[in-house]
Amino acid sequence: MTLIKLLMLLLIAFVCGSIGARLAGSDNRGCFTSIVLGFIGALIGSWLSKKLGIEDFLYFRSIPIFWSIIGSAVFVAVINLVSGGSGKR
């Protein structure tokens, strides 16, 4: 994997994680946390789309953008539910 491809992947994960966290009501996330949320969201979102039988319609280089955002939002919402906080400070 070239450096440019890796940076693009990290940027996409950052954007998806940031949008997902914002949709779940959490806006105080750092860059690294947003990147991790993006990757976890891609895993959760892909699993969720397969279970629901709904294909993603927005891809960037085989990365499911829409379901990554949805997966990130679901993950942040579950964390907020379990921790008892909204993530806002």
Backbone as a printed PyTorch tensor [residue, N CA C, xyz], in Angstrom:
tensor([[[  0.8590,  -1.1760,   0.0000],
         [  0.0000,   0.0000,   0.0000],
         [  0.9040,   1.2380,   0.0000]],

        [[  0.6350,   2.1110,  -0.9110],
         [  1.4480,   3.3140,  -0.9870],
         [  1.0200,   4.3100,   0.0840]],

        [[  1.8550,   5.2750,   0.3130],
         [  1.5900,   6.2860,   1.3280],
         [  0.3410,   7.0890,   0.9940]],

        [[  0.1470,   7.4090,  -0.2710],
         [ -1.0330,   8.1880,  -0.6880],
         [ -2.3120,   7.4000,  -0.4160]],

        [[ -2.3200,   6.1110,  -0.7280],
         [ -3.5020,   5.2850,  -0.4830],
         [ -3.8000,   5.1860,   1.0050]],

        [[ -2.7630,   5.0380,   1.8080],
         [ -2.9420,   4.9670,   3.2540],
         [ -3.5050,   6.2810,   3.7980]],

        [[ -2.9860,   7.3900,   3.3330],
         [ -3.4910,   8.6900,   3.7830],
         [ -4.9400,   8.9080,   3.3620]],

        [[ -5.2980,   8.4640,   2.1590],
         [ -6.6910,   8.5750,   1.6990],
         [ -7.6130,   7.7200,   2.5600]],

        [[ -7.1730,   6.5220,   2.9020],
         [ -7.9580,   5.6300,   3.7490],
         [ -8.1680,   6.2480,   5.1320]],

        [[ -7.1260,   6.8290,   5.6970],
         [ -7.2330,   7.4810,   7.0010],
         [ -8.1470,   8.6970,   6.9370]],

        [[ -8.0720,   9.4500,   5.8450],
         [ -8.9320,  10.6190,   5.6800],
         [-10.4000,  10.2130,   5.5670]],

        [[-10.6710,   9.1740,   4.8130],
         [-12.0460,   8.6940,   4.6690],
         [-12.5680,   8.1770,   6.0110]],

        [[-11.7400,   7.4370,   6.7380],
         [-12.1440,   6.9360,   8.0560],
         [-12.4160,   8.0970,   9.0050]],

        [[-11.5820,   9.1340,   8.9420],
         [-11.7650,  10.3140,   9.7870],
         [-13.0960,  11.0020,   9.4970]],

        [[-13.3830,  11.2110,   8.2310],
         [-14.6210,  11.8930,   7.8420],
         [-15.8400,  11.0600,   8.2370]],

        [[-15.8090,   9.7660,   7.9430],
         [-16.9440,   8.8960,   8.2960],
         [-17.1380,   8.8320,   9.8040]],

        [[-16.0580,   8.6990,  10.5560],
         [-16.1470,   8.6620,  12.0070],
         [-16.6530,   9.9650,  12.5990]],

        [[-16.2060,  11.0830,  12.0500],
         [-16.6490,  12.3930,  12.5380],
         [-18.1400,  12.6080,  12.2820]],

        [[-18.5770,  12.2800,  11.0850],
         [-19.9940,  12.4470,  10.7460],
         [-20.8540,  11.4980,  11.5850]],

        [[-20.4040,  10.2570,  11.7370],
         [-21.1510,   9.2890,  12.5470],
         [-21.2740,   9.7210,  13.9970]],

        [[-20.1790,  10.2350,  14.5630],
         [-20.2100,  10.7090,  15.9530],
         [-21.1460,  11.9070,  16.0880]],

        [[-21.1240,  12.7830,  15.1030],
         [-21.9990,  13.9630,  15.1270],
         [-23.4650,  13.5530,  15.0520]],

        [[-23.7750,  12.5610,  14.2170],
         [-25.1540,  12.0850,  14.1090],
         [-25.6370,  11.4540,  15.4100]],

        [[-24.7210,  10.8480,  16.1470],
         [-25.0840,  10.2090,  17.4140],
         [-25.1010,  11.2000,  18.5720]],

        [[-24.7950,  12.4640,  18.2980],
         [-24.8730,  13.4850,  19.3340],
         [-23.5810,  13.7300,  20.0770]],

        [[-22.4780,  13.2870,  19.5450],
         [-21.1880,  13.4830,  20.1970],
         [-20.3000,  14.2870,  19.2610]],

        [[-19.8110,  15.4250,  19.7300],
         [-19.0010,  16.2510,  18.8440],
         [-17.6070,  16.5460,  19.3740]],

        [[-17.2590,  16.0610,  20.5440],
         [-15.9280,  16.3080,  21.0970],
         [-15.0380,  15.0900,  20.9120]],

        [[-14.7440,  14.7820,  19.6850],
         [-13.8810,  13.6460,  19.3660],
         [-12.6220,  14.1780,  18.7010]],

        [[-11.5030,  13.5690,  19.0090],
         [-10.2480,  13.9570,  18.3940],
         [-10.0500,  13.2690,  17.0590]],

        [[ -8.9660,  13.5920,  16.4200],
         [ -8.6630,  13.0460,  15.0960],
         [ -8.4840,  11.5310,  15.1570]],

        [[ -7.6720,  11.0610,  16.0900],
         [ -7.4220,   9.6250,  16.2020],
         [ -8.6980,   8.8690,  16.5360]],

        [[ -9.4900,   9.4160,  17.4520],
         [-10.7480,   8.7620,  17.8300],
         [-11.6940,   8.6860,  16.6380]],

        [[-11.7530,   9.7430,  15.8520],
         [-12.6210,   9.7390,  14.6690],
         [-12.1630,   8.7100,  13.6430]],

        [[-10.8520,   8.5530,  13.4900],
         [-10.3290,   7.5540,  12.5570],
         [-10.7090,   6.1480,  13.0280]],

        [[-10.5380,   5.8870,  14.3160],
         [-10.9060,   4.5820,  14.8650],
         [-12.4070,   4.3460,  14.7110]],

        [[-13.2110,   5.3890,  14.9860],
         [-14.6630,   5.2700,  14.8040],
         [-15.0180,   4.9500,  13.3590]],

        [[-14.2940,   5.5430,  12.4230],
         [-14.5410,   5.2730,  11.0060],
         [-14.2830,   3.8270,  10.6470]],

        [[-13.1680,   3.2710,  11.1570],
         [-12.8590,   1.8650,  10.8770],
         [-13.8510,   0.9280,  11.5540]],

        [[-14.1760,   1.1920,  12.8200],
         [-15.1540,   0.3610,  13.5230],
         [-16.5220,   0.4980,  12.8550]],

        [[-16.8580,   1.7250,  12.4500],
         [-18.1230,   1.9570,  11.7560],
         [-18.2110,   1.2020,  10.4460]],

        [[-17.0910,   1.0820,   9.7370],
         [-17.0920,   0.3210,   8.4840],
         [-17.3790,  -1.1490,   8.7550]],

        [[-16.8260,  -1.6850,   9.8300],
         [-17.0840,  -3.0820,  10.1730],
         [-18.5320,  -3.2900,  10.5940]],

        [[-19.0080,  -2.4340,  11.4900],
         [-20.3910,  -2.5530,  11.9640],
         [-21.3730,  -2.2950,  10.8260]],

        [[-21.1050,  -1.2640,  10.0470],
         [-21.9930,  -0.9140,   8.9420],
         [-22.0740,  -1.9950,   7.8860]],

        [[-20.9360,  -2.6070,   7.5520],
         [-20.9390,  -3.6980,   6.5700],
         [-21.7290,  -4.8880,   7.0780]],

        [[-21.5350,  -5.2170,   8.3500],
         [-22.2800,  -6.3260,   8.9600],
         [-23.7800,  -6.0150,   8.9660]],

        [[-24.1230,  -4.7770,   9.3490],
         [-25.5200,  -4.3750,   9.4220],
         [-26.1790,  -4.3810,   8.0470]],

        [[-25.4710,  -3.9120,   7.0320],
         [-26.0570,  -3.8990,   5.6860],
         [-26.3000,  -5.3140,   5.1620]],

        [[-25.4100,  -6.2460,   5.5110],
         [-25.6160,  -7.6420,   5.0960],
         [-26.8140,  -8.2410,   5.8140]],

        [[-26.9640,  -7.9470,   7.1040],
         [-28.1000,  -8.4800,   7.8680],
         [-29.4260,  -7.9150,   7.3620]],

        [[-29.4190,  -6.6460,   6.9730],
         [-30.6440,  -6.0200,   6.4710],
         [-30.8740,  -6.2920,   4.9860]],

        [[-29.8570,  -6.7770,   4.3020],
         [-29.9750,  -7.0590,   2.8790],
         [-30.0050,  -5.8070,   2.0220]],

        [[-29.3720,  -4.7400,   2.5070],
         [-29.3460,  -3.4750,   1.7770],
         [-27.9170,  -3.2010,   1.3350]],

        [[-27.7360,  -3.0150,   0.0530],
         [-26.4100,  -2.7130,  -0.4830],
         [-26.0960,  -1.2320,  -0.3110]],

        [[-24.8160,  -0.9380,  -0.1600],
         [-24.3890,   0.4560,  -0.0850],
         [-24.4270,   1.0520,  -1.4860]],

        [[-24.7560,   2.2990,  -1.5670],
         [-24.8350,   2.9720,  -2.8640],
         [-23.7360,   4.0100,  -3.0290]],

        [[-22.9240,   4.2090,  -1.9860],
         [-21.8770,   5.2230,  -2.0320],
         [-20.5560,   4.5910,  -1.5990]],

        [[-19.7050,   4.3110,  -2.5820],
         [-18.4070,   3.6970,  -2.3250],
         [-17.2990,   4.6520,  -2.7460]],

        [[-16.1770,   4.5510,  -2.0690],
         [-14.9550,   5.1930,  -2.5270],
         [-13.8560,   4.1590,  -2.4480]],

        [[-13.4190,   3.6780,  -3.5960],
         [-12.3730,   2.6570,  -3.6700],
         [-12.7100,   1.4460,  -2.7930]],

        [[-13.8680,   0.9420,  -2.9550],
         [-14.4170,  -0.2390,  -2.2670],
         [-14.6510,  -0.0360,  -0.7730]],

        [[-14.6920,   1.2040,  -0.3110],
         [-15.0230,   1.5000,   1.0870],
         [-16.4770,   1.9540,   1.1260]],

        [[-17.3150,   1.2730,   1.8900],
         [-18.7370,   1.6490,   1.9450],
         [-18.9400,   2.9010,   2.8100]],

        [[-19.0310,   4.0470,   2.1860],
         [-19.0900,   5.3240,   2.8940],
         [-20.3670,   5.4460,   3.7340]],

        [[-21.5190,   5.2330,   3.1180],
         [-22.7920,   5.4050,   3.8160],
         [-22.8830,   4.5080,   5.0370]],

        [[-22.5710,   3.2230,   4.8730],
         [-22.6940,   2.2890,   5.9860],
         [-21.5900,   2.4830,   7.0220]],

        [[-20.4600,   3.0520,   6.6330],
         [-19.4280,   3.3990,   7.6130],
         [-19.9170,   4.5060,   8.5350]],

        [[-20.6130,   5.4720,   7.9640],
         [-21.1740,   6.5620,   8.7680],
         [-22.2640,   6.0290,   9.6970]],

        [[-23.1550,   5.2070,   9.1540],
         [-24.2220,   4.6250,   9.9690],
         [-23.6320,   3.7440,  11.0770]],

        [[-22.6550,   2.9290,  10.7410],
         [-22.0140,   2.0710,  11.7390],
         [-21.3230,   2.8730,  12.8270]],

        [[-20.6860,   3.9700,  12.4640],
         [-20.0460,   4.8440,  13.4580],
         [-21.0820,   5.4590,  14.3830]],

        [[-22.1900,   5.9090,  13.8210],
         [-23.2580,   6.5010,  14.6340],
         [-23.8380,   5.4730,  15.5980]],

        [[-24.0500,   4.2560,  15.1150],
         [-24.5780,   3.1980,  15.9810],
         [-23.5900,   2.8900,  17.1010]],

        [[-22.3130,   2.7830,  16.7610],
         [-21.2840,   2.4750,  17.7580],
         [-21.1990,   3.5660,  18.8290]],

        [[-21.2080,   4.8350,  18.4140],
         [-21.1460,   5.9440,  19.3800],
         [-22.4080,   5.9750,  20.2360]],

        [[-23.5600,   5.7190,  19.6380],
         [-24.8110,   5.7060,  20.3990],
         [-24.7950,   4.6020,  21.4570]],

        [[-24.2850,   3.4410,  21.1080],
         [-24.2030,   2.3380,  22.0700],
         [-23.2220,   2.6850,  23.1860]],

        [[-22.0840,   3.2590,  22.8380],
         [-21.1100,   3.6630,  23.8640],
         [-21.7190,   4.7100,  24.7870]],

        [[-22.4340,   5.6840,  24.2160],
         [-23.0800,   6.7030,  25.0430],
         [-24.1500,   6.0970,  25.9460]],

        [[-24.8670,   5.1230,  25.4360],
         [-25.9030,   4.4500,  26.2210],
         [-25.2910,   3.6620,  27.3800]],

        [[-24.2260,   2.9430,  27.0890],
         [-23.5670,   2.1300,  28.1140],
         [-22.8690,   3.0010,  29.1580]],

        [[-22.2140,   4.0680,  28.7090],
         [-21.4570,   4.9090,  29.6380],
         [-22.3550,   5.9110,  30.3780]],

        [[-23.5730,   6.0840,  29.9060],
         [-24.4960,   6.9990,  30.5550],
         [-24.2630,   8.4610,  30.2350]],

        [[-23.4760,   8.7280,  29.2310],
         [-23.2020,  10.1050,  28.8420],
         [-23.4790,  10.3330,  27.3770]],

        [[-23.5010,  11.5870,  27.0110],
         [-23.7490,  11.9150,  25.6120],
         [-22.4550,  12.2180,  24.8790]],

        [[-21.3340,  12.2460,  25.5900],
         [-20.0670,  12.5430,  24.9360],
         [-19.7970,  14.0210,  24.8340]],

        [[-20.7170,  14.8730,  25.2440],
         [-20.5290,  16.3120,  25.1910],
         [-19.9510,  16.7820,  26.5200]],

        [[-19.0590,  17.7170,  26.4320],
         [-18.4360,  18.2510,  27.6510],
         [-18.6720,  19.7200,  27.7650]]])
